[in-house]
Amino acid sequence: MSNTNLESYPPPFRPSSKPLVVEPPADRVDDDDDDDDSAESDSDPIPIIDFQSLVGLNKDNNDCNKLGEACKDWGLFRLVNHGVPPDLLNKLEDYARELFYLSFESKQALFTTTTPNLSYFWGTPALTPSGAALSRDPQNINWVEGLNIPLCQLSQLQPQQHPTANLTSFRPLIEEYGRHLGRLATAIFEVMSDKLYMDKRDKSKPSLSESTGLIRVYRYPPYSNDDVDDNDNGDHTAWGMDVHTDSSVLSILNQDQVSGLEVLKDDQWFTVKPVSNTLIVNLGDMMQAISNDEYKSVKHRVKVNKYKERLSICYFVFPGEESVIKSSKYKPFTYSDFQAQVQRDVKALGYKVGLERFKITNTFTEAC
């Protein structure tokens, strides 16, 4: 792997005194080998769902039942035969890397002033509704930078105004990818609704709204602790994202061949291994509430690799703006209510409380 342009990283992510090591020494066996990104043949316990068996003439009740079990037990599954062209996935990754390889200052100028419908963020994945970073604790920076792309606003993007960023090619790729992911999310949600015996004819029932879809592209720079004092024996593992749940109905992830995503099940962390031409689907808070806690919003985190940067592209989709979530375990609320409460909690407490705020029996207590 060639040296990445270090000027493309936010300043705190750049090595202060030594060149960045982007490959492990040939004779070194490192702890990171446990999540070696090239080990596609190694199996993991993540449930596998064949999309083609969920829809149309190929619909299989056994596979639909398997989907329901994955939603209950894991809140996450690996999707195969999804119909997204591999060439599209590869091109999207390549263009995303081109954008990230722009200098840090260029990205800030491009995505915060001249392209207001897109946004660039770093140091935290917590964003305001407009896509700005909500908080960035200097003592607890997340080792991540990203692009926030609301799909409904892509038509406002004028690529010809930014020839150096190659947005002319990036925009149609994102649009095509968004259409594919909207198709997948809608079909998967319909199967989930069937398993929950939700009446799709009842317009008062909360539903997934493709118009809310957004894409976030994440880059996780490698983290080297070579500059740490040799006498300091502390834990210097860097996290691209701390433990969290997504606020969405569904999130659909395309990750490159560098591992890092970890999910929690039965108090044990599992690495979600990269497997070519598969997507990772995880349930968010809105799906857990819609299902009255029958389905699980999975806790997950992202560990940063010591030697290689990692790229992932995630599609998030939410309920309609005025869709009211009602269940026996939650007070009635909309996603807008939930989003506003999360914003308040992150500002006041430094973290997201989430669904616990809306439980009829609220067990959450703030630390003194």
Disulfide bonds with the S-S distance in Angstrom:
none
